[in-house]
Amino acid sequence: MASNLRAHMKHCFSAASLRSYLAEFVSTFLFVFVAVGSAMSARMLTPDVTSDASSLVATAVAQSFGLFAAVFIAADVSGGHVNPAVTFALAIGGHIAVPSAIFYWSCQLLGSTFACLVLHYFSAGQAVPTTRIAVEMTGFGAAIVEGVMTFMLVYAVHVAADPRACGRSRGLATTAMGSLVVGLVAGACVLAAGSLTGASMNPARSFGPAVVSGDFKNQAVYWVGPMIGAAVAALVHQNLVFPSAPEPLPHEVRHGSVETVVA
């Protein structure tokens, strides 16, 4: 047991693992900067965003493109998680060790917080918008909605990453296509439920704005719902849809400290 723990810790601080942590920090910074920044821009251009559907479309498109880019740039280094819920699902499936997952979570939360700090302090003190639930909704209902959306997102991640769905082809085009699919699913969910819960689907997406604004109201909704949804997605995909893992081909390798998530 002790030797295994030492081996895991040694792996956590290897050069490849450190590169993975940096990639997760950068990619999460990019995504949250785009997601929160687009919400700030929509609010500045249209003060009463609650009655203007164009702001919802704009933020959905921005988050879709932002997630696409964030996953793509980190895919071959860290797996392109960009989301603690995705990391949690992959840890449940045995694709990443728990110690490495903890470092991933730390870098994702730091990346989100730094992105919000930059937006706040370099935008003349503009308030950073937090994800909120609609007045008509309960916390339980919002957590269910977040869980369902995260299920769809994480399930898409598993399908995009599964070599059986990709024909075992590895390359730039396959990585880009998988990243695009994940981004499109996220954008569609923002359009579907952005006015209900903010369509976070990502604890880091909600954590950074909460830290910078000091408003942690309903923060549990954006942790419990996505984590449960991600776990269910991983279990459904690996135990019901594809219950047996394929034997790796001789040329297939792992990137960084974790199997590449997309392609």
N, C-alpha and C positions, 0 to 999 in steps of 0.2 A: 504493500500500500504506500509506504513512504517513498519507495523508489519510483513508483508510478507518478506520485505527486511531484517529485523532483523533476522527472522527465517532462511532465506537462508544463511546469513552470519554466524549465529551460527552453521548451519550445515557444512559450509565450513571449520570451524576450529574444528570440532569434531575429536575425536581420529581416527575414521574410515576413515574420509576424509584425515587426515594427513598421515595415512598409504597408502592411495591411491596415494597421491602426491609423496611419497617416492618411491612407486612401479613404477610409471611412469618415475621418474627420473632414477632409476636403469635400467629399461628395455630399455629406449631410449638410455642411455649410452651404454648398451651392443650392441644394434643394430648398432648404429652409429660407435662405435669402430670397429666392425667387417666390416661394409660396407666401411668405409674410410680406415681402416687398410689393407683390402684386396686390395684396389686400390693402396695404397702405396707399398705394397709388389709386386704387379704385375708390377708396374713401375720400381722398383729396380731390379727385375729379368729380365725384358724385357724392356729396355729403350724405344724402339720404339713400344709402345703398340698399336698404331694405325694400325699397319700392322700385328698384331698377334692375331688371334681369340681366342687362348687359354686363354689370359688374361681376355677376356670378359666372357668366360665360368667359369673361376675361381671366378671372382667377383660375377657372377650370383649365383653360388652355395653357396658362402660365405654369400651373402645377404639373400638367401632363408633360409639357416640354422639359420642364425642370427635372422631373423624375427620370425621364428618358435619358437626359444628358448625364445626370448624377450616377445612374446605374451603369451606363455605358463606360464612363471614364474609369470606374473602379472595378469593373467586372473581372478583368484579368489579374488584378492585384489582390483584392480582398473578397471578391465575389459580388460586390456591389449591393450590400444589404440596404444601407441608407435608412434603416428602420429597426429599432429594437425588437419589434414584433416579428420581423422576418428572421432576425438572429435567433430569437426564442424558438421559432418554429424549426429552424435548422438544427438547433441544439437538441430539441426533442427527437428529431429524426436521426441524430448521430452524425450529422455532417460537419459539426464544429464542436470542439471540446468546451465544456462549461467554463474553465478558466479563460479561454480565448474569447468566449461569448461575453464575459464580464468586461474585458478590455474593449471589445467592440461597442458594448452599450455605453461605456464611459466616453469613448471618442465620439460616438453619435450625439450624446447629450451635450458634450462640450462644443461640438461643431454647431449644433442648433443654437446654443446660448451665445456663442461668439457672433453668429450671423445676426441675431437679434440685437446684440450690443452695437454692432456696426450700423445697422439700420436706425437704431435709436439715436446714437450720438453723432452720426454724420448726416442726419436729416433734420438738423436744427431742433432736436428734441421732440420730434413727432412721437406720439404714443404708439407703442407696438400693439397691434390688435391680437387678442387672444381668441382661441377657439371657444365658442359658447354654444349652449343648447337653446333651442327655441323656448319661449316662455310657456308655450302650451305643453311642452314635453316634460316628462319626469326623468330623473337621473337614470333610473332603470331602463326606461325606453330608449334613452340616448345611448346607453351602453350596448343595448341589443343592436341598434342601428350601426354603431361603430364596429361591433363584432361581426355583423353580416358583411359590411363593406371590406373589412380587413380579411375576412375569410376569402372573398373573391380576389382580393389583391394578392394574398399569399398563395392561393391556389394557382393563380396565373404565374407567379414566380416559379412554383414547382413544375408546372407544365413547360414553361419556357426553358427551364434548366434541365429537364429530363432528357437524356440522350436518346431515348426511345421515341420521343416526340420530335426531336430534331434530326433524326436519322443518323445520330452519332457524328454529325459533321461539326467541325470546330473551325471557326474563322471569324473574320471581321463582320461579314454580312450576317451570319447567324447571331452573333452577339448583338449587333444593332437591331435586328428584328425582334429578338427576345426583349431587349430593353424598351423598344417602342411599344410592344404589346403591354408590358407592365405599366408604362406611362399612360397609355390610352385607357386602361382599366381604371387607373387612379383618376384621370380626368373625367371619365364617365360617372364615377361615384361622386365626385364633387358636384357635377351637374344634378345628380339625383338627390343628394342629401346635404348639399352645402348650406342650405338655409335652415336645416334642422339641427345639425350638430357641428357644422363647420367642416365636416368630412375630413377629419384628421387622418385616421387610419394608421397613425404613426405617433407613438408616445413622445418621440423627440420633437416632432412638429409642434406639439402642444406644450412641451416642457420649456423650451427656450423662451417663447413669449411670456409664459407664466413667471419665469425667473426674472426677466428684465422688467416686466410690468409690476411684479409683486402681487399679482392676482392669481391665486391658485384655486379659485372657485370651480367646482365640478372637475377638478383635475383627475380624480379617480376614474371618471367615465372614460377618459382617453388613455388609461392604462389597462383597466380591467377588460373592457370590451375588446380592444385590439389584441391583447395577449391571448384571450380565450379564443377569439376568432382565428388567430394565426395557428394556435395549437390544434384546433379542430381541422383546419385546412391541411396541415402536415399529416395528421393521422388519417384523414380520409384519403389523401393522395397516396400515401405509402402503404396503407393497409387494405384499402378497398379498390382503388383504381389500378395501382401498380404494386401489388403485394410482394412481389419478388424483385430484388434489385438485380440489374444485369451485370454480368461479369465485365470488368473494365478491359478495354482493348489495350494492347501493349503500348500504343503511342499516347494513351490518355494519361495526363499528369494533373497534379493539383497545383493551383496557383496560390502563392502566398501561404497563409496558414489555414485555408479552408477551400473546399471544393468550389469552383466557380459557380455562382448561382445562375447567371444567365449565360447560356452557351458554354 
